[in-house]
Amino acid sequence: MSGKVIKKSELAHTSTGQCVWVDAGVISYRLCTLNYDCEHCSLHQALIDGPMLIQPNVAPGPSRTEVEERRAEFYEFFEKLPASARKCRYMLSGDVSYKLCINAFRCATCSFGQMMEDSAEADGHLSVIDSQTIEGFSLPRGLHYHRSHAWVHMQRDGNVRIGLNDFGQRLLGPIQDVRLPGAGEAVFEGIPACEARLKTGWIGMLAPISGRVTAINEKLLKQPGLVNNSPYTKGWLLEMKPSDMPLELSSLLYGVEAKRWFEMEIGRVKEKTKGGNGQGSIHELLKDASWRGNFIDEMVCEFLLARSKKAA
């Protein structure tokens, strides 16, 4: 594929409802859900910002077969999650009153999701970008979010930067050490890619997408507390070359979906730490570390979709 960037003026609406980048030959399949309002499309912005999707002299990402084999491990874990942790993205967005995910958050292969996209396209529905702050927690615009509370930011070179969001780091408390994968290593969505050491032991943090590591934040090896102090800037974890960027991004939460999911997560933490009444400041709850000794394993499993390890 050449490094030519197709300008916005060269793109035209398609007759089949496909994304304009499909006709341009840049991606293989994608339906437009924004009535061709490309300026509000995060995928479109990433593609016009980057000089090319595949950089020369970079090791290719893991194969689709390898990704699916490893992803099967997450399906087993997903089946054990409570219903409150499996709300469909269209329930989060308010498009349907009740719908639970049965596809391990793989929206790109969900028939219900495709039906909703088709309907949204026909109605000319536009995504809504909401407030950046929810009950004191930062939720930046322009980022995609995985259900494990990882964030994904598309870079100009076609790679993505990944970190743990503000809510996730506060839930864990002070991070004392981190272990990161090596550059060139393949990581898989739903499989632990990084580890963080807490007072109670190590936990594995899931990769939000599949691909190959291109860089790690080496500052964290000496200053792991940056994950707590600057989760979206200095505390990023790693950078990756996605195995299939449009497919990987389609299963992440963005905009109003992310906001409503975030609100529900905060409510679920309140219920677990305050006997079900859901009252009180969430910040105060997370500052009080007394509950972590009894609940941290359960919280890490249910909210970060991860597994804790006993202290060595």
C-alpha positions, 0 to 999 in steps of 0.5 A: 500500500502506498503512503498517499493520504487521500484528501477529504475532497476526494472522498464521495458518498458510496451507493452501498452505505459503505464507509468512503475509505472502503471505496478508496481501498484503504480498509476492507469493510466498514458501514457508515453510521454517521450519514457521511458526516466524516468530520465527526468520525474518529476513524476518518480523523485517524486515517487523514492524520496519519501518513500511512497505516502500515509503517515500513520496517515494522514487524507485522502484527499477529495473524487473525488466526492467532488472535482468535485462538487467544481471544477464546480464553477471554470468552471463558472468562466473560461467561462468568461476569455478572449481568450488570457488567455485560450491558450492551453498548446500545443499552449504554447509549440509550438506544435500547432499554435492556440488552446484555452482551452475549458476544464477549464485547466483540461488537464487530461480529455481533448481528444485533450491532450490525442491525443497529448500525444499519438502522442508525445509518438510515436515520442519519443518527449522529454520535454525541460527545458529552462532558469530559468529567463525571463525578470528578473523574476525567473522561477525555474526549477523543479516546476509545475505552475498553470495558477493562477501563483501558483507554486507546488513543490513535496516533498520527503514525497509525499506531495507538497509545494505551493506558489505564483510565482515571477510574481504573487507577483510583480503584486500584490505589497506589501502584508500586511497580509495573511489568510491561511487554517487550517491543515487538511482542504480540498482545491480544485483546482480553489477555493480560498484557501488563502487570501492576503490583499493589500492596496486596499483590500483582494484577494483570491488566488486559490489552484493549486491542490485539496487535504488536507492541512498538514502544513501552513507557520506560519511565514507569519502570522507575516511576510506576506512580505516574499511572496514578498521577497522570493516567492519560499523559505521563502514565501511559503504558505502551504503544501498539500497531493494531492487527486490524484498526477498524475492526479493533476500534469498532468494539470499543466505547466512544462518546455517549456510550463511554459516558453512560458506561462510566456512570454505571461503573461508578454506581456499581462501585458505590453499591459494592462499597456502601451496602447497596445504597449507592450514596456518598462521594465516590472519591471518598470511597476510593480514598478509604483503602480499608475495603480493598483488603476484602474486596480488591480481588473481586473488584479487579475481576469484575471491573478491570476484567483481570485476575489478581495474583497473590503477593510473592 
